[in-house]
Amino acid sequence: MSLDPATKERFDTLVNQHRVVLFMKGNRRMPQCGFSARVVEILDGVVDGYETVNVLADPEVRAGIKEYSDWPTIPQLYIDGEFVGGCDIVTEMAGNGELHKTLGVELAEVAAPTITVTAAAAAALNEALQGQDDGLRFKVPATFRYEMTLGAKMFGDVEVQAGGVTFLLDRASAERADGTVIDYTTSAMGAGFQISNPNEPVTVAQIAPPALKAMLADPNVDVAFVDVRTVAEHATARIDGARLLDAETAAWLEGLDKAKAVLVFHCHHGMRSQAEAEKWVARGFKNVVNLSGGIDAWSRQVDSSVPLY
């Protein structure tokens, strides 16, 4: 059965709109099958930008792409408008360097990153890897949502020995991983690996009302506590010590030490303050916090004398 002209034209447009197009289940940030996830992992290590088409979102695309490519499975990769193949073919091409050649990617020298593995993490990793021939693939994506999986060494991989473990990193991960510390901790929530990386971008931390109360009472922590609500809201209900954000307060914040100051923002329910906090992260402040749930949560959890509205 052949595709009708309109459907074929639709696919022609899809595969030619971008240089690299992956038809997959899910999307780049959230693959919905192991084969799609594998190809995403490979592409992430080779190219910065590519387009994904979620076949699960459109039954016509899911069925039609198989007919269009004359290929029975998903995912399917197109480069420069030409069909490359599915997961097995892409994996093989990544392993022998053909994928890099097809994409025109020249492999410049990438220094092996320094990775520190604590004694506890080394013990846990070596126990888990006992009897395994593959190395431990350590992925550091642009989102810094770390992944550790078993896998064979692929073309262009950077190999690092740390804590008696062989780490295999794609080149993009290697560039982001320098200075990473891998620990293994046990808490009331259970045991697990804890990864810290000095290259992670600063993000807005969330704090619950009881924890903020303790922070405000700690003489060793100099908190700049800011209310981003309107003048009328501030007059209706306020938390002691919170300064209303106006031109004067903004100027005061700008004069603080961006590396040392602790900026805490609050609003009614936490959404406006989150947006404002992100602006101050963008301005270079390293310790920026949002009150989770806002003044409403503070009234319910810490101080019921603060009016609800």
C-alpha positions in Angstrom: 0.0 0.0 0.0 1.4 3.4 -1.0 0.9 6.7 0.8 -1.5 9.2 -0.7 0.1 12.3 -2.1 -1.0 14.6 0.7 0.4 12.3 3.4 3.7 11.8 1.5 4.0 15.6 1.2 3.5 15.9 4.9 6.4 13.5 5.6 8.5 15.2 3.0 8.1 18.4 4.8 8.8 16.8 8.3 12.1 15.2 7.2 13.3 18.3 5.3 12.4 21.0 7.8 15.4 20.1 10.0 18.8 18.5 9.2 18.3 15.8 11.8 14.9 14.4 12.5 14.1 11.5 14.8 10.6 9.8 14.7 10.3 8.3 18.1 7.9 7.4 21.0 7.9 10.3 23.3 10.2 13.3 22.9 13.8 14.1 23.5 13.2 15.1 27.2 11.0 12.1 27.9 11.4 9.0 25.6 8.5 6.5 26.0 10.4 3.4 25.0 13.9 1.9 25.5 14.8 2.0 21.8 13.9 5.6 21.4 15.8 6.5 24.6 18.9 4.7 23.3 18.9 6.8 20.0 18.3 10.0 22.0 21.2 9.1 24.2 23.4 8.6 21.1 22.3 11.8 19.4 22.8 13.8 22.6 26.4 12.8 22.6 27.0 13.8 19.0 24.9 16.8 18.1 23.5 19.7 20.1 20.3 20.3 18.2 17.9 17.9 16.4 14.2 17.6 16.0 12.0 14.9 17.4 8.5 13.8 16.2 6.4 12.0 18.8 4.6 9.2 16.8 2.4 8.5 19.9 0.8 11.9 19.5 -0.6 11.2 16.0 -1.8 7.7 14.9 -1.5 8.9 11.3 2.2 9.7 11.7 2.8 6.5 13.7 1.4 4.3 10.9 2.4 6.5 8.0 6.1 6.8 8.8 6.5 3.0 8.6 5.1 3.1 5.1 7.0 6.2 4.1 10.4 4.8 5.2 9.5 1.2 4.3 10.7 0.3 7.8 8.6 -1.6 10.3 9.8 -0.2 13.7 10.2 3.0 15.7 12.4 5.0 16.2 13.5 6.1 12.7 16.3 8.6 12.1 16.6 11.0 9.1 19.6 13.1 8.3 19.6 15.6 5.5 16.3 14.3 4.3 17.6 10.7 4.0 16.5 7.7 6.0 19.3 6.4 8.1 17.8 3.5 10.1 16.4 2.4 13.4 18.0 1.8 16.8 20.3 -1.1 15.9 21.7 0.7 12.8 22.2 4.0 14.7 23.9 2.2 17.5 26.3 0.4 15.1 27.0 3.7 13.3 27.8 5.4 16.6 30.1 2.6 17.6 32.2 2.7 14.4 32.2 6.4 13.8 30.0 6.4 10.7 27.3 8.5 12.4 29.8 11.2 13.2 31.0 11.1 9.6 27.5 11.3 8.3 26.8 14.3 10.5 30.0 16.0 9.6 31.1 16.0 13.2 34.9 16.4 13.7 36.2 15.0 16.9 38.4 17.6 18.5 40.4 16.5 21.5 38.4 16.4 24.7 40.2 16.3 28.0 39.2 13.5 30.4 37.3 15.1 33.3 38.2 14.7 36.9 35.6 12.6 38.7 35.8 11.9 42.4 34.1 8.8 43.8 33.8 8.6 47.6 34.6 5.3 49.4 30.9 4.6 50.0 30.0 5.2 46.3 33.0 3.1 45.1 31.9 0.2 47.3 28.3 0.4 46.1 29.3 0.7 42.4 31.9 -2.1 42.5 29.4 -4.4 44.1 26.8 -3.6 41.5 29.3 -4.0 38.6 30.8 -7.3 39.9 30.8 -9.8 37.0 29.9 -7.2 34.4 32.2 -6.8 31.3 30.7 -3.4 30.2 31.8 -0.1 31.6 29.5 2.3 33.4 28.1 4.9 31.1 27.8 8.2 32.9 25.7 10.8 31.1 25.6 14.4 32.0 23.0 16.0 29.7 22.4 19.8 29.4 19.7 19.5 32.0 22.2 17.9 34.4 19.8 15.0 35.1 22.4 12.4 35.5 22.2 8.9 34.3 24.4 5.9 35.0 23.8 2.7 32.9 25.9 -0.3 31.8 27.2 -0.1 28.2 30.0 -0.8 25.9 32.5 1.8 24.8 31.5 3.7 21.7 33.4 5.7 19.1 34.4 9.0 20.5 33.8 8.1 24.2 36.0 9.5 26.9 37.2 6.9 29.5 37.8 7.8 33.1 39.0 5.6 35.9 37.8 6.6 39.4 37.1 4.6 42.5 38.0 1.4 40.8 35.3 1.9 38.2 35.6 2.5 34.5 33.3 5.5 33.5 32.4 6.0 29.8 31.3 9.4 28.8 30.1 10.8 25.5 32.0 13.9 24.5 29.3 16.3 25.6 29.0 14.7 29.0 32.8 14.7 29.4 32.9 18.5 28.9 30.2 19.0 31.6 31.5 16.4 34.1 34.8 17.9 35.3 34.9 18.3 39.1 31.9 15.9 39.6 31.8 14.1 43.0 29.8 10.9 43.3 28.7 9.8 46.8 26.4 7.2 48.2 24.3 8.1 51.2 21.7 6.5 53.4 18.8 8.4 54.9 15.2 8.0 56.1 14.2 8.1 52.5 16.5 5.2 51.6 19.9 4.7 50.1 21.1 6.2 46.8 23.8 8.0 44.9 24.3 11.7 45.3 26.0 13.6 42.6 27.4 17.2 42.8 28.8 19.0 39.9 30.3 22.6 40.0 29.2 23.1 36.4 25.5 22.8 37.2 23.6 26.1 36.5 22.3 27.9 39.6 18.6 27.2 40.1 16.0 28.5 42.5 15.8 26.4 45.7 12.4 25.7 47.3 11.9 26.0 51.0 8.9 25.0 53.2 7.5 27.5 55.7 8.9 25.7 58.8 12.4 25.5 57.3 12.2 29.2 56.5 11.2 30.0 60.0 14.3 28.2 61.3 16.5 30.0 58.7 15.1 33.4 59.7 15.9 32.7 63.3 19.5 31.6 62.6 21.9 34.4 63.4 24.5 32.9 61.2 22.4 33.2 58.0 21.9 36.7 56.6 18.6 36.5 54.7 17.3 39.1 52.3 13.6 38.3 52.6 11.4 39.9 49.9 7.7 40.1 49.3 6.8 40.4 45.6 3.1 40.9 46.1 1.2 44.2 45.6 1.1 47.0 48.1 -2.5 46.2 48.9 -1.7 42.5 49.5 1.2 43.5 51.7 -1.1 45.7 53.8 -3.6 42.8 54.1 -1.2 40.2 55.3 2.5 40.2 55.9 5.4 38.1 57.3 7.6 39.9 59.8 10.9 40.9 58.2 9.8 40.7 54.6 10.5 43.8 52.6 8.0 44.7 49.8 9.8 44.7 46.4 9.9 48.2 45.1 12.6 50.3 43.5 14.4 50.9 46.8 14.4 47.2 47.7 15.6 46.3 44.3 18.5 48.7 44.5 19.3 47.3 47.9 19.4 43.7 46.6 21.6 44.8 43.7 24.2 46.0 46.2 24.5 42.7 48.0 27.3 40.1 47.5 26.0 37.9 44.7 28.0 34.9 46.0 27.2 35.2 49.7 23.7 36.8 50.0 20.7 34.5 50.6 17.7 35.9 48.7 14.3 34.6 49.8 11.2 35.6 47.8 7.5 35.0 48.7 4.1 35.9 47.2 0.6 34.6 47.8 1.0 31.0 46.7 4.6 30.8 45.4 4.2 31.3 41.6 4.9 35.0 41.3 7.9 34.7 43.7 9.3 31.8 41.7 9.3 34.0 38.5 10.9 36.8 40.4 13.5 34.6 42.0 14.5 33.3 38.5 15.2 36.9 37.4 17.7 37.3 40.3 19.4 34.0 39.4 19.8 35.4 35.9 21.4 38.5 37.4 24.2 36.3 38.9 23.0 35.6 42.5 24.1 32.1 43.7 21.7 31.6 46.6 18.1 32.3 45.6 15.2 30.7 47.4 11.4 30.6 46.9 8.9 30.1 49.7 6.9 27.1 48.7 3.2 27.8 48.9 3.8 31.4 49.7 2.3 33.4 52.6 -0.8 31.2 52.4 1.3 28.2 53.4 3.1 30.2 56.0 -0.2 31.1 57.7 -1.4 27.5 57.7 1.9 25.9 58.8 3.7 28.5 60.9 1.7 31.5 62.0 -2.1 31.4 62.0 -2.2 35.1 63.1 -1.3 36.0 59.5 -4.6 36.5 57.7 -5.7 34.2 54.9 -7.1 35.9 51.9 
